[in-house]
Amino acid sequence: MTTRFRNRVQAGRLLAESLLHYAGRADVLVLGLPRGGVPVAFEIAVALEAPLDVFIVRKLGVPNREELAMGAIASGNVRVINEDVVDSLHIPESVIEEATKREIEELSRRETAYRDSRPAPLVAGKAVILVDDGLATGATMRAAVVALQVQQPARIIVAVPTASPGTRDDFRAIVDEIVCAMTPEPFHAVGLWYEDFSQTTDEEVRALLARRALS
């Protein structure tokens, strides 16, 4: 029977059990998608004894339906558009451009807030585990994957506690491995599968990155 995760910490610990074949490897890097993916990624990084950093991606939400992604942007001037959503809702290009401009500003702010003067991690030749707290349409994670592929990692592994079955299957074609603890049907939204899905703050993200860096 399908159950819910207590919170992101418990979800991360459970997900880490399916990634233990990457434990103790010098070529592994765990990247969390802020904000909600970072608490999950922290638990995975601890379990695998791997370094942790953030990979910043911003969803382009449909106006008045922000939970629904019409696309996403990521560091490196990457933009991915969810054509199915855009076409079905007849969203004009001007709306997409306005959302893109707004989210570029927020992406830049977060890079400064989370990383200070630290450079982005080098991913070339690494086995990169990309982590979020769940996948609905997958637009945000897809943007992260596209942005990472440019940097030529040896392997891209997407790891999430929960996802819609269709989205999980879509990612099998674009990454080397996808690890997902639970694919409930019907899915509806990521937050439905957590008892506590409260928003992760910038301060919590910074604190988790600092804790992992000191360990």
C-alpha positions in Angstrom: 0.0 0.0 0.0 1.3 3.5 -0.9 2.2 5.6 2.1 3.6 9.1 2.5 7.0 10.2 3.6 7.2 11.9 7.0 9.4 14.7 5.7 12.3 15.3 3.3 14.8 14.0 5.8 13.1 10.6 6.0 12.6 10.6 2.3 16.3 11.2 1.7 17.4 8.5 4.0 15.1 6.0 2.4 16.2 7.0 -1.1 19.9 6.7 -0.1 19.4 3.0 0.4 18.9 2.5 -3.3 22.1 4.5 -4.1 24.6 2.7 -1.9 26.4 1.2 -4.9 27.8 4.8 -5.3 29.1 4.9 -1.7 32.7 5.8 -1.0 33.6 6.6 -4.7 35.8 9.5 -5.3 34.1 10.4 -8.6 30.6 10.9 -7.1 29.0 14.3 -6.6 25.6 14.9 -5.2 23.7 18.1 -6.4 20.5 19.2 -4.8 17.9 21.3 -6.6 17.0 24.2 -4.2 15.3 24.6 -2.2 13.3 21.4 -1.4 15.8 19.0 -3.0 18.7 20.0 -0.7 17.5 18.3 2.5 16.9 15.1 0.5 20.3 15.5 -1.2 22.1 16.1 2.2 20.9 12.7 3.5 22.1 11.0 0.4 25.5 12.8 0.5 26.0 11.7 4.1 25.1 8.1 3.4 27.4 7.9 0.3 30.2 9.9 1.9 30.0 12.2 -1.1 30.4 16.0 -1.5 27.3 18.1 -1.7 26.5 21.2 -3.6 23.5 22.9 -5.2 22.4 23.1 -8.9 20.2 26.0 -9.3 17.1 25.7 -11.5 14.0 27.8 -11.6 10.6 26.7 -12.7 8.6 28.8 -15.1 5.1 28.6 -13.6 1.9 29.0 -15.5 0.3 32.3 -14.4 -2.2 31.8 -11.6 -1.2 28.1 -11.6 2.4 28.4 -10.4 2.6 24.7 -9.4 2.3 23.8 -13.1 5.5 24.2 -15.0 5.4 25.6 -18.5 9.2 25.3 -18.5 12.4 25.9 -16.5 15.7 27.7 -16.6 19.1 26.6 -15.2 22.6 28.0 -14.7 24.4 28.3 -18.0 21.6 30.1 -19.9 19.6 26.9 -20.3 15.9 27.1 -20.9 13.6 24.1 -21.3 10.0 24.6 -22.4 7.2 22.1 -21.6 5.6 22.2 -25.1 2.6 20.0 -24.0 1.6 22.5 -21.3 2.3 25.6 -23.5 0.3 24.2 -26.4 -2.6 22.9 -24.4 -3.1 26.2 -22.5 -2.3 28.4 -25.5 0.4 30.3 -23.6 1.8 33.2 -25.7 5.6 33.7 -26.1 5.3 37.0 -24.3 4.2 35.3 -21.1 7.0 32.8 -21.3 9.6 35.6 -21.9 8.2 37.7 -18.9 8.5 34.6 -16.6 12.0 33.9 -17.9 13.2 37.4 -17.1 11.8 37.3 -13.6 13.3 33.9 -12.8 16.7 34.8 -14.2 16.9 37.5 -11.5 15.9 35.0 -8.8 18.4 32.4 -10.1 21.2 34.9 -9.9 20.1 35.9 -6.3 20.2 32.3 -5.2 23.6 31.6 -6.7 25.0 34.5 -4.6 23.0 33.5 -1.5 23.9 29.8 -1.4 27.5 29.9 -2.8 28.9 33.3 -1.7 32.3 33.4 -3.4 32.6 29.6 -3.9 32.9 28.5 -7.5 30.4 26.0 -9.0 31.6 22.4 -8.6 33.5 20.8 -11.5 31.3 18.0 -12.9 33.3 16.8 -15.9 34.1 13.1 -15.6 32.0 12.8 -12.4 29.0 10.6 -11.6 26.5 13.3 -10.8 23.5 12.4 -8.6 20.8 15.1 -9.2 18.3 15.2 -6.4 14.9 16.9 -5.9 12.1 16.2 -3.5 9.9 14.9 -6.3 8.9 15.1 -10.0 5.5 16.1 -11.3 6.0 17.4 -14.9 9.8 17.1 -14.5 10.5 20.4 -16.3 12.8 21.7 -13.6 14.8 18.5 -13.5 14.9 18.3 -17.3 16.5 21.8 -17.4 19.1 20.7 -14.8 19.9 17.6 -16.9 20.4 19.6 -20.1 22.6 22.1 -18.3 24.7 19.4 -16.8 25.1 17.5 -20.1 27.0 20.5 -21.5 29.6 20.1 -18.8 30.3 16.4 -19.8 29.8 14.4 -16.6 30.6 10.7 -16.9 27.2 9.8 -15.7 23.9 11.5 -14.7 21.7 9.9 -12.1 18.4 11.5 -11.2 17.2 10.6 -7.7 13.9 11.5 -6.2 11.7 10.1 -3.5 8.5 10.3 -5.6 7.4 10.9 -9.2 4.5 10.4 -11.5 5.0 7.1 -13.4 5.0 8.8 -16.8 7.6 11.4 -15.8 9.8 8.7 -14.3 9.6 6.8 -17.6 10.4 9.9 -19.6 13.7 10.4 -17.7 14.8 6.8 -18.5 15.4 8.0 -22.0 17.5 11.1 -21.2 19.7 10.1 -18.2 21.9 7.2 -17.3 19.9 6.1 -14.3 16.8 7.3 -12.5 16.1 6.1 -8.9 12.7 6.7 -7.5 11.3 5.3 -4.2 7.6 5.7 -5.0 5.5 6.3 -8.1 1.9 6.6 -6.9 -1.0 6.6 -9.4 -2.8 9.0 -9.6 0.0 11.3 -8.7 -1.4 14.9 -8.8 1.3 16.8 -6.9 4.6 16.1 -5.1 3.4 17.6 -1.8 0.6 15.1 -1.5 3.1 12.4 -0.7 4.7 14.1 2.3 3.2 14.6 5.7 5.4 17.6 6.2 6.0 19.5 3.0 6.8 22.9 4.5 8.9 25.2 2.5 12.7 24.9 2.8 14.3 28.3 3.5 17.5 29.9 2.1 19.0 29.7 5.6 18.3 25.9 5.8 20.0 25.4 2.4 23.1 27.4 3.5 23.2 25.5 6.8 23.1 22.1 5.2 25.8 23.0 2.6 28.0 24.2 5.4 27.4 21.1 7.6 28.4 18.8 4.7 31.4 20.9 3.8 32.8 20.6 7.4 32.2 16.8 7.7 
